[in-house]
Amino acid sequence: MSKGVVLSFTFATQAGPIPLSDLDTNFGQLAAAVNDFGSYNNYLVDSSGAANTITVTTPANTTFSYVTGQLLQVLLANTNTSATVNINVNSLGNKTVVNQGQTNVGAGQLIAGTILLLQYNGTSFVLLSSGTSGLFASGSAANPSIAFLTYPNTGIYNPGSNTLGFAVAGVSAGIIGNTGGLQWGTPTGGDQGLGTINVQNGYYLNGASQFQSGSFTATLTGMTSTTTGPVYYVISGKIATISCGSLTNLSSANTLTLTGLPAALQPATTAYQLVPCNLYSNGVNTLCGAQINMSSGTITFYVATGSSPTVFSSTGFSPTGYKGLSATSITYSLE
């Protein structure tokens, strides 16, 4: 019982006849206490001024000891800031407060003004309910707020404002951002194995790249001076598209190649030898073909010569005047 029972009369020192009304009074007080529903709630108020210590005192005329199975309801005074939280009842000594499964509580998990339901297991007080209607502390990837008894570092946590994080073995596995964006896999991107999705640096399905974008620095050869510039690319499945604004210079040879093609943009074979494109030769926009060479990171350009029939030649560029790429886009297969 959580309420002390005080009886009006004692009889050991009384002399003479004892009125039965005194017995009735005592029995009535005892019966009222037994029948009072509030006698059984074990409701206590935390009087501590420290964030990670719970101090409670049972009502006057009650006795208390740390007994396995003991239930307490505690109105919490302070939100915890540490994973180590102690409760001290009637100055009998500190006992730790833990989640079910004996895992530490998370910082901020116990919120001031809420009612905790605790049960003593012989060593610690186990948190059965935090009274927050399904609200949880933010947690972290290493210590997620919603986790599993067998794997306490695997679960769900809150990594930032209005974001949802998923942790596996104490490491962030995925995050849903506050605008609905999804990052699945490590922040560095790339192939993280089966099911990887990473919208920062690409999209992988069952380990295979489905979408990537980026840029690289290309160098044109066959020029009077070094000619470099940015080339942008998009990979969608097995189709790659590269494009650039203006990358031209004065010609010094009848050939034209582009180097610096990243490995991700190099086809598995050279079966698709000539991909149509438009280039400049001697300052004139000219129909050309691009041979994207496997493994070398080089594109060899061919220029159309003759008209009946049209023949493409890798040595047909003008060795004078401007040549190169201008608002050029090339789409080809990576297979």
Secondary structure, DSSP 8 states (H G I E B T S, - for coil): --S----S---TT--S---HHHHHHHHHHHHHHHH-GGGG--EEE----STTEEEE---TT------TT-EEEEE--S---SS--EEEETTS-EEEEE-TTS-B--TT-S-TT-EEEEEE-SSSEEEEE-SSTT------SSS-SEE-SS-TTSEEE--STT-EEEEETTEEEEEE-TTS-EEES-TT-S--STT-EETTTEEEETTEEEEEEEEEEEEEESBSS-EEEEEEEEEETTEEEEEEEEEEEEB-SS--EEE---GGGS-S-S-S--EEEEEEETTEEEEEEEEE-TTT-EEEEEEEE-SSS-EEETT-S-SSSEEEEEEEEEEEE--
